[in-house]
Amino acid sequence: MSGASFNKNRNNSSLRAIFFLLPSWILLLIFFVGPILLTFYFAFTNMSLTGAAAQNVEFVGFQNFTSMFADPNFRLSVMKTIVFLIFSAVVGQQVLGFIIAILMRERNRAFRRVIGMIVLAGWVTPEIVVAFTFFAFLNDQGTLNSIIGMIGIEPITWLYTFPMVSVIIANVWHGTAFSMLVFQSALDNIPKSVEEAAVIDGASRWQRLWKITVPMIKGQIVTNMILVTLQTLGVFTLIYALTGGGPGMDTQTLPIYMYNQAFVNYQLGYGTAISLVMLLIGVTASVLYIRALKVKI
């Protein structure tokens, strides 16, 4: 086959590939790229659900962002969001999922199946159900107060006294299974010969964990941290149903604050600007994870 014929066939194949991929590209443009571009545009407008701005949307530049950063409630929501991310995503789901995966690693299949199903039960449960479950567990007449009442401890108003702790525990219970599955898969792919060689060289269990296991699954650790952080950053239903962002602003994370501004105060442009800040937090956290563990992407 001559070079000209080969190039012609290759060009024809490329055109056919483009033709068959065209519907998926169109769908991506409509349902993915389009909403992203509109989000960036609306963040710089005074778009509203009511009033004159609902009919005549105007470009206001950085006014939404200047108002946002001047608002003490926004700054408080950012702090609440960071606390929620650290203790729910990083310390909670990431660490707990890793510990469960390590403890289940050398157990028999029946034990792993039973424990896995118990942990997975929390993950497959919808957020609204998780919220009502923990409300029944933590309210004044809830299960937890009934238990501690049996040993003579006075009932505690958990959702009012420790609201952030309550939503963190609920979210950790709900999302830990994902981290457990990621780490189980990563640990199962580590060659046993590597650890056997370390045992022969006299390495302790702790040394094998930090010198062999963790470095070999570093990529999966970063991937899991990014995914769990982004998922936790967007948690809305669980917090809103469990505490409504209260009491006061004690659990008003950025998704709750954004909802209140966009759909309670009807300021859609302002709420959209908040969503861009959430995006920036997610991107910043992802970059920090990658840099901290020195993973190449």
BELMO-V714024 format. One record per backbone hydrogen bond with DSSP energy under -1.0 kcal/mol. NH is the residue of the N-H (numbers start at 1). CO is the residue of the C=O. If there is no record, write none. Layout:
# BELMO-V714024
NH_CO + NH_CO
This chain:
# BELMO-V714024
6_2 + 7_3 + 8_4 + 9_5 + 10_6 + 11_7 + 12_8 + 13_9 + 14_10 + 15_11 + 16_12 + 17_13 + 18_14 + 19_15 + 20_16 + 21_17 + 22_18 + 25_21 + 26_22 + 27_23 + 28_24 + 29_25 + 30_26 + 31_27 + 32_28 + 33_28 + 34_29 + 36_32 + 37_33 + 38_34 + 39_35 + 40_36 + 41_37 + 42_38 + 43_39 + 44_41 + 45_42 + 46_58 + 49_266 + 54_51 + 55_52 + 56_52 + 60_44 + 61_44 + 63_60 + 66_62 + 67_63 + 68_64 + 69_65 + 70_66 + 71_68 + 75_71 + 76_72 + 77_73 + 78_74 + 79_75 + 80_76 + 81_77 + 82_78 + 83_79 + 84_80 + 85_81 + 86_82 + 87_83 + 88_84 + 89_85 + 90_85 + 91_86 + 93_88 + 94_89 + 95_90 + 96_92 + 97_93 + 98_94 + 99_95 + 100_96 + 101_97 + 102_98 + 103_99 + 104_100 + 107_104 + 112_108 + 113_109 + 114_110 + 115_111 + 116_112 + 117_113 + 118_114 + 119_115 + 120_116 + 121_117 + 124_120 + 130_126 + 131_127 + 132_128 + 133_129 + 134_130 + 135_131 + 136_132 + 137_133 + 138_134 + 139_135 + 142_139 + 143_136 + 144_137 + 146_142 + 147_143 + 148_144 + 149_145 + 152_149 + 153_148 + 158_156 + 160_157 + 161_157 + 162_158 + 166_162 + 167_163 + 168_164 + 169_165 + 170_166 + 171_167 + 172_168 + 173_169 + 174_170 + 175_171 + 176_172 + 180_176 + 181_177 + 182_178 + 183_179 + 184_180 + 185_181 + 186_182 + 187_183 + 188_184 + 190_187 + 196_192 + 197_193 + 198_194 + 199_195 + 200_196 + 201_197 + 202_199 + 203_198 + 208_204 + 209_205 + 210_206 + 211_207 + 212_208 + 213_208 + 214_209 + 216_212 + 217_213 + 218_215 + 221_217 + 222_218 + 223_219 + 224_220 + 225_221 + 226_222 + 227_223 + 228_224 + 229_225 + 230_226 + 231_227 + 232_228 + 233_229 + 234_230 + 235_232 + 240_236 + 241_237 + 242_238 + 243_239 + 244_239 + 246_243 + 250_247 + 251_245 + 252_249 + 253_251 + 257_253 + 258_254 + 259_255 + 260_256 + 261_257 + 262_258 + 263_259 + 265_260 + 267_261 + 268_266 + 269_47 + 271_267 + 272_268 + 273_269 + 274_270 + 275_271 + 276_272 + 277_273 + 278_274 + 279_275 + 280_276 + 281_277 + 282_278 + 283_279 + 284_280 + 285_281 + 286_282 + 287_283 + 288_284 + 289_285 + 290_286 + 291_287 + 292_288 + 293_289 + 295_290
